[in-house]
Amino acid sequence: MKTKNILITGSSGFIGFHVSEFLLKKKINIIGLDNHNNYYDVSLKNKRLKILKKFKNFKFYKVDISKKKDLKKVFEKNKIDLVIHLAAQAGVRYSFINPNKYIDSNITGFTNTLELMKKNKIKKLVYASSSSVYGNCKKFPFRENFDLSPLNFYGQTKLFNEKMVKIYEENYNLKCIGLRFFTVYGPYGRPDMFIPKILNKIKSNKVINLFNAGKHSRDFTYVKDIAQLIGKIIIKFPKKEKVLNICSGERIKISKLISCIEKILNKKIKTKALPLQRGDMLDTHGSNKLIKKLYNYKKLTSIYKGLNETIKHDYK
């Protein structure tokens, strides 16, 4: 592999951790960067970071990407061949409560990263977008060339990222690929994510709120599939494509997901039906034809296998 030194922003985050670990095992030098904020219990990020620090080819900086002076030092101290930008303020509902956090991280922080790439002549970028950019699109499955209309502030910041990148590609010769992640799950998941939240409530024997009575559906994507796909993308950048759906290509009703978890745990789960939450998409279902065609990637983890592995790791 020609790429020797990769900067991964958000390396202690959920996806960032799995991507970092996967590439470290491939003997790639990883420069990790994360601010370890208090959006959720920081002990989980510390746990992930502790695992990454066991690798000799890993270097870590505790930096907030919205602080350009601090970020600049990371770029100046290291030879960087490629950037994988995964740092972001996550969460749809939190974006209604604290939109300024999304401006700081997802807009200012992303712009700082692009500017420092330009200044340091780093030409390749892989960055995280989201299925949230599709909004309540009525055509399924979602394809990369569909019109985009996000329903929430988080999705709008991700769409802004995609538009920003076009300017840098056209004017500064950057080579970029945006990855529209669909509902990601797996070991070490954030506690505010749907599956970890369910598992925590089951452990505490609490009732699980089923919004929209569990009738809406999601395209669940296993995090380790994402890590492997990014491993392929950094070796061979797409020639024409600028964004790719990263998804399983299947949609599963939330009520069915609950049934799968019940089967794995051999336990009846207490639920309460509630209306759909503000800013939530009714259904997400992505087409993964492009990613399969470009990278001949067919071995995607089934929801049942992925849930088994997640529960085995996280349900203790």
Backbone as numpy.savetxt, mean C-alpha at the origin, in Angstrom:
# Nx Ny Nz CAx CAy CAz Cx Cy Cz
21.10 -8.24 -10.87 20.26 -7.04 -10.87 21.13 -5.79 -10.87
20.88 -4.87 -11.82 21.68 -3.66 -11.93 21.43 -2.70 -10.78
20.18 -2.64 -10.30 19.83 -1.74 -9.21 20.44 -2.26 -7.91
21.33 -1.48 -7.33 22.05 -1.92 -6.13 21.53 -1.28 -4.85
21.13 -0.01 -4.94 20.74 0.74 -3.75 19.35 1.35 -3.94
18.41 0.91 -3.12 17.03 1.38 -3.26 16.59 2.10 -1.99
16.03 3.29 -2.18 15.42 4.01 -1.07 13.95 3.62 -1.00
13.52 3.13 0.16 12.11 2.81 0.37 11.56 3.73 1.44
10.66 4.63 1.04 10.01 5.49 2.03 8.85 4.71 2.64
8.62 4.93 3.93 7.58 4.17 4.62 7.99 2.73 4.85
9.28 2.51 5.09 9.81 1.14 5.20 9.32 0.39 6.45
8.86 1.11 7.47 8.33 0.44 8.66 6.82 0.27 8.59
6.22 0.78 7.52 4.78 0.63 7.34 4.43 -0.77 6.89
3.14 -1.03 6.75 2.67 -2.38 6.43 3.23 -2.89 5.11
2.96 -2.20 4.01 3.47 -2.65 2.71 4.97 -2.44 2.63
5.45 -1.30 3.13 6.88 -0.99 3.09 7.74 -2.03 3.77
7.25 -2.55 4.89 7.99 -3.59 5.61 8.13 -4.85 4.77
7.02 -5.31 4.18 7.05 -6.56 3.40 7.90 -6.42 2.14
7.82 -5.24 1.49 8.65 -5.01 0.30 10.12 -4.96 0.69
10.43 -4.25 1.78 11.82 -4.15 2.25 12.38 -5.53 2.57
11.64 -6.32 3.33 12.11 -7.65 3.73 12.35 -8.53 2.51
11.43 -8.49 1.54 11.56 -9.31 0.34 12.83 -8.94 -0.43
13.07 -7.64 -0.63 14.23 -7.20 -1.40 15.54 -7.40 -0.64
15.50 -7.25 0.68 16.70 -7.50 1.49 17.14 -8.95 1.35
16.19 -9.86 1.29 16.50 -11.28 1.12 17.10 -11.56 -0.26
16.86 -10.63 -1.21 17.44 -10.74 -2.55 18.82 -10.08 -2.62
19.33 -9.70 -1.45 20.68 -9.10 -1.32 20.77 -7.68 -1.90
19.64 -7.00 -2.01 19.64 -5.61 -2.47 19.84 -4.70 -1.26
20.63 -3.67 -1.42 20.84 -2.70 -0.34 19.63 -1.80 -0.22
19.04 -1.76 0.96 17.85 -0.96 1.19 18.15 0.18 2.17
17.80 1.39 1.74 17.85 2.55 2.63 16.41 2.81 3.04
16.09 2.49 4.27 14.72 2.62 4.76 14.49 3.96 5.43
13.27 4.44 5.30 12.94 5.76 5.83 11.49 5.74 6.32
11.28 6.21 7.55 9.92 6.24 8.10 9.90 7.25 9.25
8.75 7.88 9.48 8.69 8.86 10.58 8.14 8.27 11.89
7.64 7.03 11.84 7.10 6.37 13.04 6.12 7.28 13.78
5.13 7.82 13.04 4.16 8.71 13.68 3.17 7.91 14.53
2.24 8.62 15.15 1.32 7.98 16.10 -0.06 7.71 15.50
-0.15 7.56 14.19 -1.44 7.25 13.56 -2.00 5.95 14.13
-1.13 4.97 14.38 -1.51 3.79 15.14 -0.36 3.43 16.07
-0.58 2.48 16.94 0.40 2.10 17.97 1.79 1.90 17.34
2.73 2.77 17.73 4.06 2.76 17.12 4.84 1.48 17.42
4.39 0.73 18.42 5.10 -0.52 18.77 5.08 -1.51 17.61
4.03 -1.46 16.77 3.96 -2.35 15.61 5.03 -1.98 14.58
5.23 -0.68 14.36 6.29 -0.24 13.45 7.66 -0.60 14.02
7.81 -0.46 15.32 9.08 -0.82 15.96 9.37 -2.31 15.80
8.33 -3.12 15.88 8.47 -4.57 15.72 8.93 -4.92 14.30
8.30 -4.26 13.32 8.70 -4.49 11.92 10.14 -4.05 11.70
10.47 -2.86 12.23 11.82 -2.31 12.04 12.88 -3.20 12.67
12.56 -3.78 13.80 13.51 -4.67 14.47 13.88 -5.85 13.58
12.91 -6.37 12.85 13.16 -7.48 11.92 14.07 -7.02 10.78
13.79 -5.85 10.22 14.58 -5.34 9.10 16.02 -5.04 9.52
16.21 -4.59 10.73 17.55 -4.24 11.20 18.48 -5.44 11.37
17.92 -6.63 11.29 18.75 -7.84 11.37 19.55 -8.06 10.09
19.13 -7.40 9.01 19.82 -7.53 7.72 20.98 -6.54 7.66
22.15 -7.03 7.26 23.34 -6.18 7.17 23.23 -5.16 6.02
22.40 -5.49 5.03 22.24 -4.61 3.87 21.10 -3.60 4.04
20.73 -3.34 5.29 19.65 -2.38 5.59 20.18 -1.22 6.42
19.79 -0.03 5.99 20.14 1.20 6.69 18.85 1.97 6.94
18.69 2.56 8.12 17.42 3.21 8.45 17.60 4.66 8.91
16.65 5.50 8.46 16.60 6.90 8.89 15.19 7.21 9.39
15.10 7.77 10.57 13.80 8.22 11.08 13.59 9.65 10.60
12.81 9.79 9.53 12.65 11.08 8.86 11.20 11.25 8.42
10.71 12.47 8.54 9.39 12.84 8.05 9.57 13.42 6.64
8.95 12.82 5.64 9.17 13.26 4.26 8.63 14.67 3.99
7.76 15.17 4.88 7.25 16.53 4.69 8.29 17.58 5.10
9.35 17.15 5.79 10.44 18.04 6.20 11.57 17.91 5.18
11.61 18.81 4.23 12.52 18.68 3.10 13.99 18.70 3.52
14.34 19.51 4.50 15.74 19.59 4.95 16.23 18.25 5.48
15.38 17.58 6.24 15.75 16.27 6.79 15.83 15.22 5.69
14.88 15.27 4.78 14.86 14.31 3.67 16.08 14.52 2.76
16.44 15.76 2.58 17.59 16.12 1.73 18.87 15.44 2.23
19.04 15.36 3.53 20.24 14.76 4.12 20.35 13.28 3.75
19.20 12.59 3.70 19.20 11.16 3.34 19.69 10.99 1.91
19.21 11.85 1.01 19.62 11.79 -0.39 21.11 12.13 -0.54
21.60 13.08 0.25 22.99 13.51 0.16 23.96 12.47 0.71
23.52 11.71 1.71 24.41 10.75 2.38 24.48 9.40 1.67
23.58 9.16 0.72 23.49 7.83 0.12 23.47 7.89 -1.40
24.09 6.87 -2.01 23.96 6.69 -3.46 22.66 5.91 -3.68
21.73 6.49 -4.38 20.42 5.88 -4.59 20.19 5.66 -6.08
19.88 4.41 -6.45 19.63 4.08 -7.86 18.15 4.18 -8.23
17.29 3.96 -7.23 15.85 3.88 -7.50 15.11 4.18 -6.20
13.93 4.79 -6.31 13.11 5.08 -5.14 11.80 4.30 -5.23
11.45 3.62 -4.13 10.13 3.02 -3.99 9.40 3.84 -2.93
8.44 4.62 -3.37 7.78 5.57 -2.48 6.48 4.97 -1.95
6.51 4.54 -0.69 5.35 3.93 -0.05 4.87 4.71 1.17
5.61 5.75 1.55 5.22 6.58 2.69 3.97 7.37 2.33
2.99 7.37 3.23 1.76 8.13 3.00 0.95 8.15 4.28
0.10 9.14 4.39 -0.91 9.10 5.44 -2.06 8.25 4.91
-2.27 7.11 5.54 -3.28 6.17 5.08 -4.62 6.41 5.79
-5.63 5.70 5.32 -6.94 5.73 5.98 -7.93 6.66 5.30
-9.06 6.10 4.90 -10.10 6.89 4.23 -10.84 7.77 5.23
-11.35 7.19 6.32 -12.18 7.94 7.25 -11.39 9.00 8.02
-10.14 8.70 8.32 -9.29 9.68 9.03 -9.08 10.93 8.18
-9.19 10.80 6.86 -8.99 11.95 5.97 -10.10 13.00 6.13
-11.27 12.58 6.61 -12.34 13.53 6.89 -12.10 14.27 8.21
-11.37 13.63 9.11 -11.11 14.21 10.43 -9.90 15.14 10.41
-8.86 14.72 9.71 -7.60 15.47 9.74 -6.99 15.57 8.34
-7.61 16.35 7.45 -7.11 16.44 6.07 -5.71 17.02 5.95
-5.32 17.88 6.92 -3.98 18.49 6.85 -2.86 17.45 6.89
-3.09 16.34 7.58 -2.09 15.27 7.64 -1.82 14.70 6.24
-2.87 14.66 5.43 -2.77 14.10 4.07 -2.05 15.08 3.15
-2.25 16.36 3.38 -1.52 17.36 2.60 -0.03 17.28 2.93
0.28 17.19 4.23 1.68 17.14 4.66 2.42 15.95 4.06
1.84 14.77 4.19 2.54 13.55 3.76 2.33 13.25 2.28
1.08 13.20 1.85 0.76 12.69 0.51 1.00 13.71 -0.60
1.00 14.99 -0.25 1.24 16.01 -1.27 2.60 16.68 -1.08
2.82 17.31 0.09 4.11 17.97 0.33 5.25 16.95 0.34
5.06 15.85 1.06 6.10 14.82 1.16 6.42 14.19 -0.18
5.39 13.93 -0.97 5.60 13.34 -2.30 6.34 14.31 -3.22
5.95 15.59 -3.16 6.63 16.61 -3.97 8.09 16.75 -3.56
8.36 16.73 -2.26 9.74 16.79 -1.77 10.57 15.64 -2.34
9.98 14.45 -2.36 10.68 13.27 -2.88 11.00 13.44 -4.36
10.03 13.89 -5.13 10.24 14.11 -6.57 11.31 15.17 -6.82
11.28 16.25 -6.04 12.25 17.33 -6.20 13.67 16.86 -5.91
13.81 16.06 -4.87 15.15 15.57 -4.50 15.64 14.50 -5.47
14.72 13.74 -6.04 15.10 12.81 -7.11 15.64 13.60 -8.30
14.93 14.65 -8.67 15.35 15.50 -9.79 16.74 16.10 -9.53
16.91 16.65 -8.35 18.18 17.30 -8.00 19.35 16.32 -8.01
19.09 15.09 -7.54 20.16 14.10 -7.43 20.23 13.15 -8.63
19.48 13.51 -9.68 19.51 12.76 -10.95 19.18 11.28 -10.78
18.20 11.00 -9.94 17.69 9.63 -9.77 16.50 9.49 -10.71
16.56 8.58 -11.64 15.62 8.56 -12.75 14.46 7.57 -12.63
14.50 6.68 -11.64 13.45 5.66 -11.57 12.67 5.74 -10.26
11.34 5.71 -10.39 10.45 5.79 -9.23 9.31 4.78 -9.36
9.10 3.99 -8.31 7.91 3.17 -8.14 7.14 3.80 -6.98
5.87 4.13 -7.18 5.14 4.81 -6.09 3.75 4.21 -5.90
3.25 4.36 -4.69 1.95 3.80 -4.33 0.82 4.75 -4.68
-0.11 4.26 -5.48 -1.38 4.94 -5.66 -2.42 4.07 -4.95
-3.67 4.14 -5.36 -4.70 3.39 -4.63 -5.92 3.16 -5.52
-6.66 2.10 -5.21 -7.93 1.85 -5.90 -8.95 2.93 -5.56
-8.68 3.72 -4.52 -9.58 4.82 -4.13 -9.75 5.85 -5.23
-8.81 5.91 -6.18 -8.92 6.90 -7.26 -10.12 6.62 -8.16
-10.61 5.37 -8.17 -11.73 5.01 -9.06 -13.07 5.52 -8.54
-13.19 5.76 -7.23 -14.47 6.20 -6.67 -15.55 5.15 -6.88
-16.79 5.62 -7.02 -17.90 4.67 -7.21 -18.14 4.37 -8.69
-17.09 3.93 -9.33 -17.20 3.53 -10.74 -18.17 2.35 -10.84
-19.03 2.40 -11.84 -20.08 1.37 -11.97 -19.70 0.24 -12.93
-18.58 0.41 -13.64 -18.13 -0.63 -14.57 -17.09 -1.52 -13.89
-17.25 -2.81 -14.04 -16.32 -3.75 -13.42 -15.78 -4.72 -14.47
-14.54 -5.18 -14.30 -13.58 -4.71 -13.30 -12.96 -3.36 -13.69
-12.43 -2.66 -12.68 -11.78 -1.37 -12.94 -10.54 -1.59 -13.80
-10.42 -0.80 -14.86 -9.23 -0.88 -15.71 -8.46 0.42 -15.61
-7.17 0.34 -15.88 -6.27 1.47 -15.69 -6.65 2.70 -16.50
-7.38 2.50 -17.63 -7.73 3.63 -18.49 -9.12 4.23 -18.20
-9.76 3.80 -17.10 -11.08 4.33 -16.74 -10.98 5.78 -16.26
-12.10 6.51 -16.35 -12.19 7.84 -15.75 -12.12 7.71 -14.23
-11.53 8.70 -13.57 -11.30 8.63 -12.14 -12.06 9.73 -11.39
-12.70 9.35 -10.28 -13.47 10.32 -9.49 -13.51 9.89 -8.03
-12.42 10.15 -7.28 -12.35 9.70 -5.87 -13.47 10.29 -5.01
-13.90 9.49 -4.03 -14.99 9.91 -3.14 -14.49 10.54 -1.85
-13.20 10.47 -1.60 -12.68 10.96 -0.32 -11.35 11.68 -0.53
-10.94 12.37 0.51 -9.74 13.19 0.43 -8.48 12.35 0.20
-8.44 11.18 0.84 -7.30 10.28 0.65 -7.14 9.93 -0.84
-8.25 9.53 -1.47 -8.22 9.17 -2.89 -7.82 10.35 -3.77
-8.26 11.56 -3.39 -7.89 12.75 -4.15 -6.39 13.01 -4.09
-5.77 12.78 -2.92 -4.32 13.00 -2.82 -3.56 11.99 -3.68
-4.09 10.77 -3.78 -3.44 9.75 -4.61 -3.57 10.09 -6.10
-4.72 10.62 -6.49 -4.91 11.05 -7.87 -3.99 12.23 -8.18
-3.83 13.11 -7.23 -2.91 14.24 -7.39 -1.48 13.74 -7.61
-1.08 12.70 -6.87 0.25 12.11 -7.06 0.44 11.64 -8.49
-0.56 10.97 -9.04 -0.47 10.47 -10.42 -0.29 11.63 -11.41
-1.00 12.72 -11.16 -0.90 13.88 -12.06 0.44 14.60 -11.90
0.94 14.67 -10.68 2.25 15.28 -10.42 3.35 14.54 -11.17
3.28 13.23 -11.12 4.30 12.39 -11.75 4.39 12.67 -13.25
3.24 12.87 -13.89 3.24 13.16 -15.34 4.08 14.39 -15.66
4.01 15.40 -14.82 4.77 16.63 -15.04 6.27 16.35 -14.95
6.67 15.56 -13.95 8.09 15.24 -13.78 8.59 14.32 -14.88
7.75 13.42 -15.35 8.14 12.55 -16.46 8.37 13.35 -17.73
7.45 14.25 -18.02 7.51 15.00 -19.28 8.60 16.07 -19.27
8.89 16.65 -18.10 9.83 17.77 -18.05 11.23 17.41 -17.54
11.34 16.32 -16.78 12.64 16.01 -16.16 13.12 14.60 -16.46
12.45 13.93 -17.40 12.91 12.62 -17.87 12.95 11.56 -16.77
12.04 11.66 -15.80 11.92 10.60 -14.80 11.13 9.43 -15.39
11.48 8.24 -14.97 10.76 7.04 -15.40 9.99 6.53 -14.18
8.67 6.62 -14.25 7.86 6.32 -13.06 6.76 5.31 -13.35
6.42 4.53 -12.34 5.29 3.61 -12.44 4.48 3.69 -11.14
3.18 4.00 -11.29 2.28 4.08 -10.14 1.53 2.77 -9.97
1.41 2.34 -8.73 0.75 1.07 -8.43 -0.54 1.34 -7.66
-1.66 1.02 -8.29 -2.95 1.22 -7.63 -3.28 -0.02 -6.80
-2.93 0.05 -5.52 -3.17 -1.06 -4.62 -4.66 -1.17 -4.28
-5.17 -2.40 -4.38 -6.53 -2.68 -3.91 -6.40 -3.24 -2.48
-7.50 -3.40 -1.79 -7.51 -3.71 -0.36 -6.44 -4.73 0.03
-5.38 -4.24 0.64 -4.21 -5.07 0.97 -4.38 -5.67 2.37
-4.00 -6.92 2.50 -4.07 -7.59 3.81 -2.89 -8.54 3.94
-2.66 -9.01 5.17 -1.57 -9.94 5.41 -0.99 -9.75 6.80
0.05 -10.52 7.15 0.67 -10.42 8.48 1.21 -9.02 8.76
1.17 -8.64 10.03 1.64 -7.32 10.49 0.79 -6.16 9.96
-0.51 -6.45 9.69 -1.40 -5.41 9.16 -1.67 -4.31 10.18
-1.98 -3.10 9.65 -2.32 -1.97 10.51 -3.59 -2.28 11.29
-3.66 -1.89 12.58 -4.85 -2.21 13.39 -6.13 -1.54 12.91
-6.02 -0.47 12.09 -7.23 0.20 11.59 -7.75 -0.45 10.31
-7.02 -1.42 9.78 -7.45 -2.11 8.55 -8.52 -3.15 8.89
-9.32 -3.49 7.89 -10.53 -4.29 8.13 -10.24 -5.64 8.79
-9.34 -6.42 8.21 -9.11 -7.77 8.74 -8.45 -7.76 10.13
-7.39 -6.96 10.38 -6.85 -6.89 11.75 -7.89 -6.41 12.77
-8.75 -5.48 12.33 -9.79 -4.96 13.23 -10.76 -6.07 13.62
-11.14 -6.90 12.64 -12.03 -8.03 12.90 -11.38 -9.01 13.88
-10.12 -9.35 13.61 -9.42 -10.33 14.46 -9.28 -9.82 15.89
-9.02 -8.53 16.05 -8.90 -7.95 17.39 -10.23 -7.99 18.14
-11.33 -7.76 17.41 -12.65 -7.80 18.05 -13.04 -9.22 18.43
-12.66 -10.19 17.58 -12.96 -11.59 17.90 -12.21 -12.01 19.16
-10.94 -11.59 19.24 -10.14 -11.92 20.43 -10.77 -11.36 21.69
-11.35 -10.17 21.57 -11.96 -9.51 22.73 -13.43 -9.89 22.91
-13.90 -10.80 22.04 -15.29 -11.26 22.09 -16.28 -10.09 21.93
-15.95 -9.14 21.06 -16.79 -7.97 20.83 -17.58 -8.12 19.53
-18.66 -7.36 19.44 -19.50 -7.37 18.23 -18.79 -6.59 17.11
-18.83 -7.13 15.91 -18.22 -6.48 14.74 -19.30 -5.71 13.98
-19.05 -4.43 13.77 -19.98 -3.62 12.99 -19.84 -3.95 11.50
-20.92 -4.41 10.90 -20.92 -4.73 9.47 -21.62 -3.60 8.72
-20.85 -2.67 8.20 -21.43 -1.55 7.47 -22.01 -2.04 6.15
-23.12 -1.43 5.77 -23.87 -1.86 4.59 -24.30 -3.33 4.71
-24.40 -3.78 5.96 -24.78 -5.16 6.28 -23.86 -6.18 5.61
-22.63 -5.74 5.30 -21.65 -6.65 4.69 -21.93 -6.96 3.23
-22.82 -6.15 2.60 -23.20 -6.44 1.20 -22.22 -5.86 0.18
-21.39 -4.92 0.61 -20.41 -4.36 -0.33 -19.23 -5.33 -0.47
-18.45 -5.14 -1.51 -17.38 -6.10 -1.80 -16.04 -5.40 -1.98
-14.98 -6.16 -1.81 -13.63 -5.66 -1.96 -12.78 -6.67 -2.73
-11.77 -6.13 -3.42 -10.78 -6.95 -4.12 -9.58 -7.05 -3.18
-9.53 -8.12 -2.40 -8.47 -8.29 -1.39 -7.18 -8.78 -2.04
-6.09 -8.12 -1.71 -4.79 -8.41 -2.32 -3.77 -8.74 -1.24
-3.15 -9.89 -1.36 -2.22 -10.35 -0.32 -0.90 -9.59 -0.43
-0.43 -9.10 0.70 0.73 -8.21 0.73 2.01 -8.86 0.19
2.14 -10.17 0.37 3.36 -10.83 -0.12 3.36 -10.95 -1.64
2.18 -10.99 -2.25 2.09 -10.92 -3.71 2.60 -9.56 -4.20
2.24 -8.51 -3.47 2.68 -7.16 -3.82 4.19 -7.05 -3.77
4.79 -7.60 -2.71 6.25 -7.55 -2.57 6.94 -8.25 -3.74
6.41 -9.42 -4.13 7.01 -10.16 -5.25 6.85 -9.40 -6.57
5.68 -8.79 -6.77 5.44 -8.03 -8.00 6.35 -6.81 -8.09
6.55 -6.12 -6.99 7.46 -4.97 -7.00 8.88 -5.44 -7.30
9.22 -6.63 -6.79 10.52 -7.22 -7.11 10.71 -7.42 -8.60
9.63 -7.78 -9.30 9.69 -7.95 -10.76 9.72 -6.60 -11.48
8.96 -5.65 -10.97 8.85 -4.34 -11.62 10.19 -3.59 -11.61
10.92 -3.66 -10.51 12.18 -2.90 -10.44 13.25 -3.49 -11.37
13.08 -4.75 -11.75 14.01 -5.37 -12.72 13.65 -4.95 -14.14
12.35 -4.88 -14.40 11.89 -4.58 -15.75 10.74 -3.56 -15.70
11.08 -2.29 -15.85 10.06 -1.23 -15.86 9.19 -1.37 -17.12
7.87 -1.11 -17.00 7.02 -1.13 -18.20 7.48 -0.08 -19.22
7.34 -0.38 -20.50 7.78 0.56 -21.53 6.77 1.68 -21.77
5.48 1.33 -21.73 4.44 2.32 -22.04 3.57 2.66 -20.83
3.23 1.66 -20.05 2.27 1.84 -18.97 2.81 2.78 -17.88
1.92 3.64 -17.36 2.31 4.59 -16.31 1.70 4.23 -14.96
0.58 3.50 -14.98 -0.04 3.01 -13.74 -0.50 1.57 -13.95
-0.46 0.80 -12.88 -0.89 -0.59 -12.94 -1.78 -0.91 -11.74
-2.86 -1.64 -11.98 -3.66 -2.17 -10.88 -2.89 -3.31 -10.22
-2.82 -3.28 -8.91 -2.23 -4.40 -8.17 -3.36 -5.00 -7.34
-3.92 -6.08 -7.86 -5.13 -6.65 -7.27 -5.22 -8.14 -7.57
-6.15 -8.80 -6.89 -6.34 -10.24 -7.10 -7.18 -10.51 -8.34
-7.98 -9.50 -8.74 -8.87 -9.68 -9.88 -10.19 -10.33 -9.51
-10.43 -10.49 -8.20 -11.69 -11.07 -7.72 -12.31 -10.16 -6.67
-13.63 -10.06 -6.66 -14.27 -9.29 -5.59 -15.03 -10.23 -4.67
-14.92 -9.94 -3.39 -15.52 -10.80 -2.37 -16.38 -9.94 -1.45
-17.61 -10.36 -1.25 -18.48 -9.63 -0.33 -17.93 -9.73 1.10
-18.10 -8.66 1.84 -17.60 -8.63 3.22 -18.26 -9.73 4.05
-19.53 -10.00 3.80 -20.23 -11.07 4.52 -19.59 -12.43 4.25
-19.11 -12.64 3.00 -18.44 -13.90 2.66 -17.07 -13.98 3.35
-16.39 -12.85 3.42 -15.09 -12.82 4.11 -15.26 -13.23 5.58
-16.32 -12.72 6.21 -16.61 -13.08 7.60 -16.82 -14.58 7.72
-17.54 -15.15 6.76 -17.78 -16.61 6.76 -16.48 -17.39 6.64
-15.55 -16.91 5.80 -14.23 -17.55 5.65 -13.47 -17.54 6.96
-13.50 -16.41 7.66 -12.80 -16.30 8.94 -13.43 -17.23 9.97
-14.76 -17.30 9.96 -15.47 -18.22 10.87 -15.03 -19.66 10.63
-14.91 -20.02 9.36 -14.52 -21.39 9.01 -13.10 -21.69 9.48
-12.18 -20.73 9.26 -10.78 -20.95 9.66 -10.65 -21.06 11.18
-11.37 -20.19 11.88 -11.28 -20.17 13.35 -12.22 -21.18 14.01
-13.14 -21.73 13.21 -14.17 -22.61 13.75 -14.91 -21.92 14.90
-15.33 -20.70 14.60 -15.95 -19.87 15.64 -17.00 -18.95 15.02
-18.17 -18.82 15.68 -19.22 -17.92 15.21 -18.87 -16.49 15.61
-18.96 -15.58 14.63 -18.60 -14.18 14.88 -19.86 -13.35 15.09
-19.85 -12.53 16.14 -21.00 -11.65 16.43 -20.92 -10.41 15.55
-22.01 -10.11 14.83 -22.02 -8.95 13.94 -23.26 -8.09 14.17
-23.13 -6.82 13.76 -24.24 -5.88 13.84 -24.30 -5.09 12.53
-25.44 -5.14 11.85 -25.59 -4.45 10.56 -25.78 -2.95 10.76
-24.98 -2.16 10.01 -25.06 -0.70 10.07 -25.03 -0.12 8.66
-25.44 1.15 8.48 -25.40 1.76 7.14 -23.96 1.93 6.65
-23.80 2.10 5.34 -22.49 2.34 4.73 -21.89 3.62 5.30
-20.59 3.62 5.54 -19.91 4.78 6.10 -19.63 5.84 5.04
-19.52 7.08 5.48 -19.21 8.20 4.59 -17.86 7.97 3.90
-17.83 8.22 2.59 -16.58 8.13 1.84 -16.21 6.73 1.39
-17.00 5.73 1.80 -16.69 4.34 1.43 -17.19 4.02 0.01
-16.38 3.29 -0.72 -16.80 2.80 -2.03 -17.67 1.56 -1.83
-18.72 1.42 -2.64 -19.59 0.25 -2.51 -18.86 -1.03 -2.89
-18.17 -0.99 -4.01 -17.48 -2.19 -4.49 -16.13 -1.80 -5.11
-15.15 -2.66 -4.92 -13.90 -2.52 -5.66 -13.60 -3.87 -6.32
-13.25 -3.78 -7.58 -12.92 -5.01 -8.33 -12.02 -4.58 -9.49
-10.77 -4.93 -9.40 -9.81 -4.49 -10.40 -9.48 -5.56 -11.43
-9.11 -5.11 -12.59 -8.57 -6.01 -13.61 -7.06 -6.09 -13.42
-6.53 -7.31 -13.33 -5.07 -7.47 -13.22 -4.47 -8.05 -14.50
-5.20 -7.89 -15.61 -4.71 -8.43 -16.89 -3.37 -7.83 -17.29
-3.22 -6.51 -17.07 -1.98 -5.84 -17.48 -0.78 -6.36 -16.70
-0.91 -6.46 -15.39 0.21 -6.90 -14.56 0.58 -8.35 -14.88
-0.43 -9.17 -15.17 -0.16 -10.57 -15.53 0.53 -10.67 -16.89
0.07 -9.83 -17.82 0.65 -9.84 -19.16 2.10 -9.36 -19.15
2.35 -8.27 -18.44 3.69 -7.67 -18.43 4.71 -8.53 -17.71
4.27 -9.22 -16.65 5.23 -9.94 -15.80 4.96 -11.43 -15.70
4.04 -11.91 -16.57 3.74 -13.34 -16.58 3.49 -13.86 -15.17
2.76 -13.04 -14.40 2.55 -13.36 -12.99 1.16 -13.95 -12.79
1.11 -15.25 -12.54 -0.17 -15.93 -12.43 -0.43 -16.51 -11.04
0.62 -16.62 -10.27 0.48 -17.30 -8.98 0.08 -16.32 -7.88
-1.18 -15.87 -7.93 -1.69 -14.97 -6.90 -2.29 -15.78 -5.77
-2.09 -15.33 -4.56 -2.55 -16.06 -3.37 -4.07 -15.98 -3.24
-4.72 -17.12 -3.04 -6.18 -17.14 -2.86 -6.52 -16.49 -1.53
-7.74 -15.96 -1.42 -8.17 -15.30 -0.19 -8.14 -16.27 0.99
-8.49 -17.53 0.74 -8.53 -18.49 1.85 -7.12 -18.79 2.36
-6.18 -18.96 1.44 -4.79 -19.22 1.85 -4.19 -17.98 2.53
-4.45 -16.81 1.96 -3.93 -15.57 2.55 -4.48 -15.32 3.94
-5.78 -15.57 4.11 -6.40 -15.42 5.44 -5.80 -16.40 6.43
-5.60 -17.65 5.98 -4.99 -18.66 6.85 -3.65 -18.21 7.37
-2.80 -17.71 6.46 -1.46 -17.27 6.84 -1.52 -16.05 7.76
-2.44 -15.13 7.47 -2.59 -13.92 8.28 -3.06 -14.27 9.69
-4.08 -15.11 9.77 -4.64 -15.49 11.07 -3.61 -16.28 11.89
-2.89 -17.16 11.22 -1.85 -17.95 11.90 -0.81 -17.03 12.54
-0.50 -15.93 11.86 0.53 -15.01 12.36 -0.01 -14.03 13.38
-1.19 -13.45 13.10 -1.68 -12.32 13.89 -2.69 -12.68 14.98
-3.35 -13.82 14.84 -4.40 -14.17 15.82 -3.80 -15.02 16.93
-3.28 -14.33 17.92 -2.61 -15.04 19.04 -3.23 -14.63 20.36
